[in-house]
Amino acid sequence: MLSNYCLFQDTQGEDKLYSLYHTSYETFRLVDEFVDPDYRYHQAISRVVAEMLLSLGDKPMLPFDLTRYTKEIVMMWVSLEFHPWSQDILEAGIPLGKD
C-alpha cells in the first residue's frame, strides 16, 4: 500500500512534519486553516529552493559526488529487501534481487 494513504505506517527512522503529512487527509483546507494559514513556511522554503536552483544554474559543473551517490543508491536498494514493504513490492512484480 502506498505511504500517502497510510498514517504512520512506517515511522521508524522517518521524521514527519506533522501527523497528517503525506496522508490522504492532508488537504488544502487543513494546510490553509491549521498548518500554515499565511503560507509563510511554504513561501520561505520556496525561496530557499529558488536560491539553490539559481546558484546551481550559474555553475559550469554541478557539485555532486556521483560515486558517493551511486553507493548510497546501491545501499538503499540492498536494504529494500528487508523493508516491511518488500513483500508488496514483490507481489507487484518488481524484483528486488539481481535476477
N, C-alpha and C positions, 0 to 999 in steps of 0.2 A: 504494500500500500504506500502511496506517496506521502512524504512527510508533510506536505502542505495541508493535508486533511487529518493529521494525527497530532493531537495536542500532547506534547511532551513524550512522544513515543520513544525517542532516542535522546535523552538528556545527558548521557554520560560524556563528559568532555566537550559539551556543546553549550555555549552561552546564548541565551535568548534575551532580546532587548526587553520584552515584556511577555506575559504569559500567553497571549494570543498571537504572538509573532509568527507569521507564515502559516497560519491555520486558515480554514475556510471561514472562521469567524472574524478575521481581520478585514474590516470593510472601510470604505472611505468615511462613513459616518463615525465609526469607532475612532479613527485617527483624527478626524475633524473635531470631535467633541471631547475626547479624553486623552489621547496620546500626544498629539501635537496640534492644539487648536489654532495657533497662529502660524503653523508650518515653519517655525523658526529653526527647528532641528533639520528639517528637510532642506531648507534654504542653505543652512550652514554646510551640510555635507555636500550639497550640490556645488557650492563654491569651492570647497576643498578639491573635489573631483575635477572640476573645471580647471583649477590651477595646476593640478597634477598633469592633466592632459595637455595643457598649454606648454608646460615645462618639457614633457616628453616629446611633443611635436617639434620643438626647436632643436632637439639633439640630433646630430648626424648618425649616432649609433645608440640604440636603446641599452640602458644599463641593466641588463638581465643576465644572470648566470645560468645559461641553458643547461650546463652539466648538472648543477645542483637541482634545477627544476625537474630535469629528467629523472634524477634519483628519487626525488620526492614523489613524483607521479608513480614510479615503479613501486615504491614502498606502500603508497595508498592502494594500488591495485592488488598487491600481495595481501595486505591486511583486510581487503574487502572479503576475502574468502571466509574470514572469521567473524564478519559483521552479522548482527542479528537478521539483517535483510537479505543475506546471501541466498537463502532458500527461495525467497520471492524472485530474486534476480535469475536464479537457475530455472525456476518454473516459467519465467518469461522467455526462456530460450537464449539467454545471454551467457555464454561460457565464461567462467572465471579463471580457468587454467590456460595453459599454453596450447591446449589441444586444438 
